[in-house]
């Protein structure tokens, strides 16, 4: 049982929640409850999750010696030696084969090309591009844009410019918050958790996070108050959801700057009750306005 748990940790099943971004085009196009489209996007999200797991294994293999020096990452299966590199390679290969089978089942060649491109840029990231500060966070964030685009392709929905922009801003915000956690470890222990860490410091990251947080809130407000959005959803009630976005951004900034706890956005999502409530409130508000509100 412990062996299975180690493999599940290696594949980072908890991070599969990131692939919810594939459902965004379907959600905002008022087609979330279309069973046929939902099933196709679900299969695509599963394929993306499997490829992302293969990428995680590759990254962990490359970083296993560096991770062994990290106070938390040292417990990862490859860094701790709980799983051998060969066993990790076989697990990654199995994920890639299953992802290919899902692409064939969905019969979406654009999805297959997006997955190949996603894997390719992540290999480049692991092989050296992650050493370049700022570029490293943009490459991580680009993966979220690919998820949104893939979800739209499978559902035959063109994602709006607003959706792509907000996804990019959110991904950059989370990536920079994570870099700040690494900077704190570097300043406190002298251990470089990332090769790009010398390109960052607290002052720069604090400024960047404040800037991105403000831009996200303003862009979201512009989106919900735009004439196109009001016409599409039959009223301006969506402006009420700005409250949840504002509260969520402020809470994440608080966790990052005050509590120094932004090392893992996924773990924070699973543990922080305030964020859970704000996200749930935001989603429920959108569901009511998009799917049930009758002007």
C-alpha positions as CSV (number, residue, x, y, z in Angstrom):
1,X,0.0,0.0,0.0
2,X,2.9,2.4,0.8
3,X,4.4,1.6,-2.6
4,X,1.1,2.6,-4.3
5,X,1.0,5.8,-2.3
6,X,4.5,6.7,-3.4
7,X,3.5,6.2,-7.1
8,X,0.5,8.4,-6.6
9,X,2.7,11.1,-5.0
10,X,5.1,10.7,-8.0
11,X,2.4,11.3,-10.5
12,X,1.0,14.2,-8.3
13,X,-2.7,13.4,-8.6
14,X,-3.5,16.3,-6.4
15,X,-2.2,18.6,-9.2
16,X,-4.7,17.2,-11.7
17,X,-7.1,19.9,-10.4
18,X,-5.2,22.3,-12.7
19,X,-6.7,20.7,-15.7
20,X,-10.1,22.2,-14.7
21,X,-8.9,25.0,-16.9
22,X,-10.0,22.9,-19.9
23,X,-13.6,23.3,-18.8
24,X,-13.5,27.1,-18.8
25,X,-14.5,27.6,-22.5
26,X,-17.4,25.1,-22.0
27,X,-18.5,26.8,-18.8
28,X,-18.6,30.4,-20.1
29,X,-20.2,29.3,-23.3
30,X,-23.2,28.0,-21.4
31,X,-22.6,24.4,-22.4
32,X,-21.3,22.9,-19.2
33,X,-24.4,20.6,-18.9
34,X,-24.1,19.3,-22.5
35,X,-23.4,15.7,-21.7
36,X,-21.7,14.9,-25.0
37,X,-19.3,17.9,-24.9
38,X,-18.7,17.5,-21.1
39,X,-17.6,13.9,-21.7
40,X,-15.2,14.9,-24.5
41,X,-13.6,17.7,-22.4
42,X,-13.4,15.3,-19.4
43,X,-11.4,12.8,-21.6
44,X,-9.2,15.7,-22.8
45,X,-8.6,16.9,-19.3
46,X,-7.7,13.3,-18.2
47,X,-5.3,13.1,-21.2
48,X,-3.7,16.4,-20.2
49,X,-3.5,15.2,-16.6
50,X,-1.6,12.1,-17.6
51,X,0.8,14.0,-19.8
52,X,1.4,16.5,-17.0
53,X,2.2,13.6,-14.7
54,X,4.7,12.3,-17.2
55,X,6.3,15.8,-17.2
56,X,6.4,15.9,-13.4
57,X,8.3,12.6,-13.3
58,X,10.8,14.0,-15.9
59,X,11.2,17.2,-13.9
60,X,11.6,15.2,-10.6
61,X,14.2,13.0,-12.2
62,X,16.2,16.0,-13.4
63,X,15.9,17.8,-10.0
64,X,16.1,14.9,-7.6
65,X,19.5,15.9,-6.2
66,X,18.5,19.5,-5.8
67,X,15.1,18.5,-4.3
68,X,16.9,16.4,-1.7
69,X,18.2,19.7,-0.2
70,X,14.7,21.2,0.0
71,X,12.9,21.1,3.4
72,X,9.7,19.7,1.7
73,X,10.7,18.5,-1.7
74,X,13.2,16.1,-0.2
75,X,10.3,13.8,0.6
76,X,9.4,13.4,-3.1
77,X,9.6,9.7,-4.2
78,X,12.6,10.2,-6.6
79,X,14.5,12.6,-4.3
80,X,14.0,10.3,-1.3
81,X,14.9,7.1,-3.2
82,X,11.4,5.6,-2.4
83,X,11.1,5.0,-6.2
84,X,14.0,4.3,-8.5
85,X,14.6,6.3,-11.7
86,X,13.8,3.3,-13.9
87,X,10.5,2.7,-12.1
88,X,9.7,6.4,-12.5
89,X,10.5,6.2,-16.2
90,X,8.1,3.3,-16.6
91,X,5.3,5.2,-14.8
92,X,5.8,8.2,-17.1
93,X,5.8,6.0,-20.2
94,X,2.5,4.4,-19.0
95,X,1.0,7.8,-18.6
96,X,2.0,8.9,-22.1
97,X,0.6,5.7,-23.6
98,X,-2.7,6.2,-21.8
99,X,-2.9,9.8,-22.9
100,X,-2.3,8.8,-26.5
101,X,-5.2,6.3,-26.2
102,X,-7.5,9.0,-24.9
103,X,-6.6,11.3,-27.7
104,X,-7.4,8.5,-30.2
105,X,-10.7,7.9,-28.3
106,X,-11.7,11.6,-28.4
107,X,-10.6,11.7,-32.1
108,X,-9.2,15.2,-31.7
109,X,-5.9,15.6,-33.5
110,X,-5.6,19.3,-32.4
111,X,-5.6,18.0,-28.8
112,X,-2.8,15.6,-29.7
113,X,-0.8,18.4,-31.1
114,X,-1.4,20.6,-28.1
115,X,-0.3,17.8,-25.8
116,X,2.9,17.2,-27.8
117,X,3.7,20.9,-27.8
118,X,3.0,21.0,-24.0
119,X,5.4,18.1,-23.4
120,X,8.0,19.6,-25.7
121,X,8.1,23.1,-24.0
122,X,8.3,21.4,-20.6
123,X,11.2,19.3,-21.7
124,X,12.9,22.5,-22.9
125,X,12.0,24.1,-19.6
126,X,13.6,21.2,-17.6
127,X,16.7,21.1,-19.8
128,X,17.7,24.7,-19.3
129,X,15.0,27.4,-19.9
130,X,14.0,27.2,-16.2
131,X,17.3,28.8,-15.4
132,X,16.2,32.1,-17.0
133,X,14.3,34.3,-14.5
134,X,10.9,35.7,-15.7
135,X,11.0,33.4,-18.7
136,X,10.6,30.5,-16.3
137,X,7.3,31.8,-14.9
138,X,6.0,32.6,-18.4
139,X,6.7,29.1,-19.6
140,X,4.8,27.6,-16.6
141,X,1.9,30.0,-17.2
142,X,1.8,29.2,-20.9
143,X,0.8,25.6,-19.9
144,X,-2.5,27.0,-18.5
145,X,-3.2,28.8,-21.7
146,X,-2.7,25.6,-23.6
147,X,-5.2,23.9,-21.3
148,X,-7.8,26.6,-22.0
149,X,-7.1,26.3,-25.7
150,X,-7.3,22.5,-25.7
151,X,-10.6,22.6,-23.9
152,X,-12.0,25.0,-26.5
153,X,-10.7,22.9,-29.4
154,X,-12.3,19.7,-28.1
155,X,-15.6,21.4,-27.5
156,X,-15.3,23.5,-30.8
157,X,-15.5,26.7,-28.8
158,X,-13.2,29.6,-29.4
159,X,-12.0,30.9,-26.0
160,X,-12.5,34.7,-25.6
161,X,-9.6,37.0,-25.3
162,X,-10.7,37.9,-21.8
163,X,-10.6,34.2,-20.7
164,X,-7.1,33.7,-22.1
165,X,-5.9,36.9,-20.5
166,X,-7.3,36.2,-17.1
167,X,-5.9,32.6,-17.2
168,X,-2.4,34.0,-18.0
169,X,-2.5,36.6,-15.3
170,X,-3.7,34.1,-12.7
171,X,-1.0,31.6,-13.7
172,X,1.7,34.3,-13.5
173,X,0.5,35.5,-10.2
174,X,0.6,32.0,-8.7
175,X,4.0,31.2,-10.2
176,X,5.6,34.4,-8.9
177,X,4.1,33.7,-5.4
178,X,5.8,30.3,-5.6
179,X,9.1,31.9,-6.5
180,X,8.9,34.2,-3.5
181,X,8.7,31.1,-1.3
182,X,11.9,29.8,-2.9
183,X,13.5,33.2,-2.4
184,X,12.7,33.0,1.3
185,X,14.3,29.6,1.6
186,X,17.4,30.9,-0.3
187,X,17.7,33.9,2.0
188,X,17.2,31.8,5.2
189,X,19.3,28.8,4.3
190,X,21.5,29.7,1.4
191,X,20.0,26.7,-0.6
192,X,19.1,27.5,-4.2
193,X,15.8,25.6,-4.8
194,X,15.7,26.9,-8.4
195,X,18.5,27.8,-10.8
196,X,16.7,31.1,-11.7
197,X,16.4,32.2,-8.1
198,X,19.2,34.8,-8.3
199,X,17.1,36.7,-10.7
200,X,14.5,37.3,-8.0
201,X,14.4,39.0,-4.6
202,X,11.7,39.9,-2.2
203,X,11.4,43.5,-3.3
204,X,10.9,42.6,-7.0
205,X,8.4,39.8,-6.2
206,X,6.4,41.9,-3.8
207,X,6.1,44.6,-6.4
208,X,5.3,42.1,-9.2
209,X,2.6,40.3,-7.1
210,X,1.0,43.6,-6.2
211,X,1.0,44.7,-9.8
212,X,-0.4,41.5,-11.1
213,X,-3.0,41.3,-8.4
214,X,-4.2,44.8,-9.2
215,X,-4.3,44.1,-12.9
216,X,-6.3,40.9,-12.4
217,X,-8.9,42.7,-10.4
218,X,-9.2,45.5,-12.9
219,X,-9.3,43.2,-15.9
220,X,-12.0,41.1,-14.3
221,X,-14.0,44.2,-13.5
222,X,-13.7,45.4,-17.1
223,X,-14.8,42.0,-18.3
224,X,-17.9,41.7,-16.1
225,X,-19.0,45.3,-16.8
226,X,-18.3,45.2,-20.6
227,X,-21.4,45.6,-22.8
228,X,-20.7,42.3,-24.5
229,X,-20.8,40.4,-21.2
230,X,-23.9,42.2,-20.0
231,X,-25.7,41.4,-23.3
232,X,-24.5,37.8,-23.3
233,X,-25.7,37.0,-19.8
234,X,-28.8,39.2,-19.8
235,X,-27.8,41.8,-17.2
236,X,-25.0,43.2,-15.1
237,X,-25.4,40.9,-12.1
238,X,-22.0,39.4,-12.8
239,X,-20.4,42.5,-11.2
240,X,-21.4,41.0,-7.8
241,X,-18.7,38.3,-8.3
242,X,-16.0,40.9,-8.2
243,X,-16.3,40.7,-4.4
244,X,-15.1,37.1,-4.4
245,X,-12.3,37.8,-6.8
246,X,-11.1,40.7,-4.7
247,X,-11.3,38.7,-1.5
248,X,-9.5,35.7,-3.1
249,X,-6.6,37.8,-4.4
250,X,-6.2,39.6,-1.1
251,X,-6.2,36.4,0.8
252,X,-3.5,34.9,-1.5
253,X,-1.4,38.0,-1.1
254,X,-1.8,37.7,2.7
255,X,-0.7,34.1,2.6
256,X,2.3,35.0,0.5
257,X,3.6,38.1,2.2
258,X,2.4,37.6,5.8
259,X,2.2,33.9,6.4
260,X,5.0,32.9,3.9
261,X,3.0,30.0,2.8
262,X,2.7,30.2,-1.0
263,X,5.1,27.3,-1.8
264,X,2.4,25.1,-3.2
265,X,-0.7,26.7,-4.7
266,X,-2.4,23.3,-5.0
267,X,-1.9,22.3,-1.3
268,X,-3.0,25.8,-0.3
269,X,-6.2,25.3,-2.3
270,X,-6.9,22.0,-0.5
271,X,-6.2,23.4,3.0
272,X,-7.2,27.1,3.1
273,X,-10.8,27.5,4.1
274,X,-11.0,31.2,3.2
275,X,-9.8,30.5,-0.3
276,X,-12.2,27.5,-0.6
277,X,-15.2,29.7,0.5
278,X,-14.3,32.5,-1.9
279,X,-13.8,30.2,-4.9
280,X,-17.0,28.3,-4.1
281,X,-18.9,31.6,-3.8
282,X,-17.4,32.8,-7.1
283,X,-18.4,29.6,-8.9
284,X,-21.9,29.4,-7.4
285,X,-22.5,33.0,-8.3
286,X,-21.4,32.4,-11.9
287,X,-23.4,29.3,-12.2
288,X,-26.6,31.1,-11.1
289,X,-26.0,34.1,-13.4
290,X,-24.9,32.1,-16.5
291,X,-27.2,29.1,-16.3
292,X,-30.2,29.9,-14.1
293,X,-30.8,33.7,-14.0
294,X,-33.7,34.7,-16.3
295,X,-33.8,38.5,-17.0
